[in-house]
Amino acid sequence: SSKQRLNRMLNSSHDRKLLALMDVEGFDPKEVTVTVKDGKVKVLAEHKEEHTTARGKEYNYKNIVKEISLPPGVSEDEVTYSL
């Protein structure tokens, strides 16, 4: 499962500065936004699809929102992220 995979990645990471891992599989990188403000890292992933079928239009929507507080002593400008 994706949760087990994330746990393996987190446990195998030797980077002690790693704050979090998130599974954003199924989202295009341009659909993922990361902001750092007021001592928090906010991750927003949003995906919208529209399909026309014989029965009409179908819409699919999924999103993930996660907010993580920075540990004490960590400056907002020290935060980096990668997809």
C-alpha positions in Angstrom: 0.0 0.0 0.0 1.0 3.6 -0.4 1.1 4.1 3.4 3.6 1.2 3.8 5.7 2.5 1.0 5.9 6.0 2.6 6.8 4.4 5.9 9.6 2.4 4.3 10.9 5.6 2.6 10.8 7.5 5.9 12.5 4.7 7.9 15.2 4.3 5.2 15.9 8.0 5.0 19.2 9.0 6.6 18.3 12.7 6.4 17.4 13.6 10.0 16.1 16.9 8.7 13.3 15.3 6.9 10.0 16.7 8.2 7.4 14.7 6.2 6.7 12.6 3.1 3.4 12.7 1.3 2.0 10.4 -1.4 0.8 12.6 -4.2 0.6 9.8 -6.8 -2.0 10.6 -9.4 -1.4 14.3 -9.2 0.6 16.2 -11.9 3.4 18.3 -10.3 1.7 21.5 -11.4 -1.3 20.4 -9.4 0.7 20.4 -6.2 1.3 23.7 -4.3 3.6 24.1 -1.3 3.6 27.2 0.8 5.5 28.1 3.9 4.0 30.8 6.1 3.5 31.6 9.8 5.7 28.7 10.9 3.8 26.1 8.9 4.2 24.2 5.7 1.0 23.7 3.8 0.7 21.2 0.9 -2.3 21.4 -1.4 -2.8 18.9 -4.2 -5.9 19.3 -6.4 -6.9 17.3 -9.5 -10.0 17.9 -11.6 -11.2 15.9 -14.6 -14.2 16.2 -16.9 -15.3 13.5 -19.3 -18.1 13.4 -21.8 -19.9 10.1 -22.0 -23.0 8.8 -23.7 -24.9 9.7 -20.5 -23.6 13.2 -20.3 -20.7 14.8 -18.5 -18.9 13.2 -15.6 -16.6 15.1 -13.2 -13.9 13.7 -11.0 -12.3 15.7 -8.3 -9.7 14.8 -5.6 -7.6 16.8 -3.3 -5.2 16.6 -0.4 -4.5 19.3 2.1 -1.9 18.9 4.8 -0.4 21.4 7.2 2.7 20.7 9.2 4.1 22.9 11.9 7.8 23.6 11.7 9.9 22.4 14.6 11.2 25.0 17.0 14.3 26.7 15.7 13.6 26.0 12.0 13.4 29.1 9.9 10.8 29.3 7.1 13.5 30.2 4.6 15.4 26.9 5.4 12.5 24.8 4.1 12.9 23.0 0.8 10.8 20.4 -0.9 10.9 18.2 -4.0 8.4 16.0 -5.9 
